[in-house]
Each structure stands twice: as structure tokens, then as C-alpha cells.
Amino acid sequence: MRIDRIELTHVRVPLVEPFRISSGAVAEKDGIVCAVHADGLTGYGESSPMAGSFYGPDTPESCWAQLTGEIAPAAAGRSFDTLDAACEWLDTFPASNFAKVGIEGALWDIEAQRRGLPLHRLLGGTRNTAESGLAVGLYDDVADMIRAVERYLAADGYKRVKIKIEQGRDVELIRAARKAFGNIPLMVDANGAYTIEHASVFQELDQFGLMMYEQPFAGHMLEDLAKLQTMVHTPVCLDESLEGVAEVKRAIELNALRIANIKIQRVGGLRNALRVYEMCREAGLDIWVGTMPELGIGCVQGAALATLEGCNYPTDVESSLRWFTDDIVDPMITVTGGLLHAPETPGLGYRVDAAKLARYRVAQWEIAK
């Protein structure tokens, strides 16, 4: 595989409504579409941090600077004997995971096309569907949250509901959800907003029979997360803590989690996601696949990963129009009866719409060698 040309397009698509979590809110979705041309094929990937350091230090601007200034110039003109060799080179390249994943995902698309396989089969997926779960952000009014859940459950039949929480807005949200929806599969996501001093909140939440507590404390607080797990019955799920293989290994050794949320963007690509997946399987952990959310390319990759055996909780990948007023893939991603259907055509199985890229373009850049 020789990388002949790389095209980068920074797009910005309006959200259906502002998305708010404990650390901030956004009204638009930024994504950097990476088109890699190699051996007569074109593969697409997506570098997709949220704007404004939403989940961490990576931003669309910082990833754009790394991609245009460092990663793409170093990758263009380079040859690799195998996909694994290309991914290894990217993994060791001194840049952010959120930036590198755009190039890495495009290489997986090329390899799947070259081998005539749909992406989920190349990854080792054992089925052609994945369950989809609904995630809702924070609302100023509990009634607005309840109406949002009602609306999306009725439209797409999502298999579980995830509710964002923050300090001072937690127990009452779940009490209201249980009153409104009964014994539906339900979980909370704190995005690291609490500390061990707030353990009583999670002990109180135990009464509601939740699926999991996702990332109760900040990512680096693994010892405290392990302590919390001994204090509550509900499984602790880690997300922001699982930035790479080393972090996953340490979390497992500390018994800091029972469930792993694997985010392709966070760990730096599909190869690392598979490595994390194997580690979690060997440790006997439950697994599911999260999103930032990404635009269509990133979400297609997430849905493909979610078809692997052992990914036994619904993914956060939802219908395109659940989050965005539009999307850059054709057809748009849809959820039917709570299920995502993986296409059987080679590669991503979705067409990247050039007209949409032009419509939502913020910046464009390319290099050829």
C-alpha cells in the first residue's frame, strides 16, 4: 500500500438541538474528513473531537493543525507492506489519538475494499446488526428530558436509555425517568463530574436498578473508581479512563470497572480498539462501543465494531437525524426497531457525499507525493 494523496476537509454540521453534558454544551458538530488515496482506491476516515475541549484537550482546531502540519505530510508518499504495519506506524507517531484516527480509519476502508469485505467482517464481526441505545444530554427542565426520551423511543425503538447527570442533578432525573418509563433498560453517564466524596449519590442510585454508572469520576481516578465499585451494586463502566492499552491494563488490574466503553476516536483507531476489545474479553468484562458522537463516517465505524461477539450492550451510535440536521454520508444512518444494520458491500458501505462536504466545509487542504 502506497499513500499517494491525502485530502482533508473540516466540516461543521448544525445539531438538531444543543447537546449538554456536565462539562459544557455544543450546538454544532465539527468533523475532519480524511480521504486517503492509495493503490487506485480511496478510503475515508474521520477525526472527530467535540468543539471546545468538550471531553478533553483535543479540539477540531488542534487536530486540524496536527493533521495538516505533521501527520499527513509524513504519511503521504509512504509505503507499507500491510495494514497492520501502517497502523503501527501511525500508533507510534507523536500526535493525538483524535487526530491520527482520521488517517487510520481511511486505511481500514481501503483494506476492506481491497479484500472485497464489508468493514464489520474485516474487523471480525459475527453478525450484521447491532443494538442501538439512546443518549440524552442535560436539560434545564426534567419535563423536557422526559419528552425527548419519549420522542426518540417512539421513533426508533432504541434498546436502552442513557441519561447524563451532574452534581446536584442526578437522583431526581432517574426517579423521574423510572416514573415515566418503568423498568426500561436505563443507565447514567457522569462524564467524570463526581469524586469519591460523592459516593453516597451512587449508593442512592443503586435503588433504581440501573445497567451501569458510566465514568462516575475523572479518567485518572482509577483507585477511587475501584473503591466505588466495592461500595455499590451497579456495575461501574469506564470511558474517559480508557485512552489506550496501558490505561486499560491498569484499570483491569485495579478492578476499577466491570464494563468497558470502547471509543475508536479516544484510543486512536480501529487497530487499538481491537486490542482493547481483546484485553477486555480476556478479563471477562462486558463491552460496548461509544461515540462522541461522530458524523456518519465515524458512526459507521463504531457500528461495525459493535457487531463483534462480546459487545453485549447497545452502542451509542444512533440515527444521523437524531443528532444532526444533516449528515455527510449517503444513505444516512438509520435505526429500525432499535437495530443498526451493517451493509454487506466492501469497505464502509456508505458513500461520502461530496456536495455535503462542500456545503458544510470550514477548511480544505490536500497533499500529494
C-alpha positions, 0 to 999 in steps of 0.5 A: 500500500502506497499513500499517494494523496491525502485530502482533508476537509473540516466540516461543521454540521448544525445539531438538531438541538444543543447537546449538554453534558456536565462539562459544557454544551455544543450546538454544532458538530465539527468533523475532519474528513480524511480521504486517503488515496492509495493503490487506485482506491480511496478510503475515508476516515474521520477525526472527530473531537467535540468543539471546545475541549468538550471531553478533553484537550483535543479540539477540531482546531488542534487536530486540524493543525496536527493533521495538516502540519505533521501527520499527513505530510509524513504519511503521504508518499509512504509505503507499507507492506500491510495494514497492520504495519501502517497502523503501527506506524501511525500508533507510534507517531507523536500526535493525538489519538483524535487526530491520527484516527482520521488517517487510520480509519481511511486505511481500514476502508481501503483494506476492506475494499481491497479484500472485497469485505464489508468493514464489520467482517474485516474487523471480525464481526459475527453478525450484521446488526447491532443494538442501538441505545439512546443518549440524552444530554442535560436539560434545564427542565426534567419535563423536557428530558422526559419528552425527548426520551419519549420522542426518540423511543417512539421513533426508533425503538432504541434498546436502552436509555442513557441519561447524563447527570451532574452534581446536584442533578442526578437522583431526581432525573432517574426517579423521574425517568423510572416514573415515566418509563418503568423498568426500561433498560436505563443507565447514567453517564457522569462524564467524570463530574463526581469524586469519591466524596460523592459516593453516597449519590451512587449508593442512592442510585443503586435503588433504581436498578440501573445497567451501569454508572458510566465514568462516575469520576475523572479518567485518572481516578482509577483507585477511587473508581475501584473503591466505588465499585466495592461500595455499590451494586451497579456495575461501574463502566469506564470511558474517559479512563480508557485512552489506550492499552496501558490505561486499560491494563491498569484499570483491569488490574485495579478492578476499577470497572466491570464494563468497558466503553470502547471509543475508536476516536479516544484510543486512536483507531480501529487497530487499538480498539481491537486490542482493547476489545481483546484485553477486555474479553480476556478479563471477562468484562462486558463491552460496548462501543461509544461515540462522541458522537461522530458524523456518519463516517465515524458512526459507521465505524463504531457500528461495525465494531459493535457487531463483534461477539462480546459487545453485549450492550447497545452502542451509542451510535444512533440515527444521523437525524437524531443528532444532526440536521444533516449528515455527510454520508449517503444513505444516512444512518438509520435505526429500525426497531432499535437495530443498526444494520451493517451493509454487506458491500466492501469497505464502509458501505456508505458513500461520502457525499461530496456536495455535503462536504462542500456545503458544510466545509470550514477548511480544505487542504490536500497533499500529494507525493 
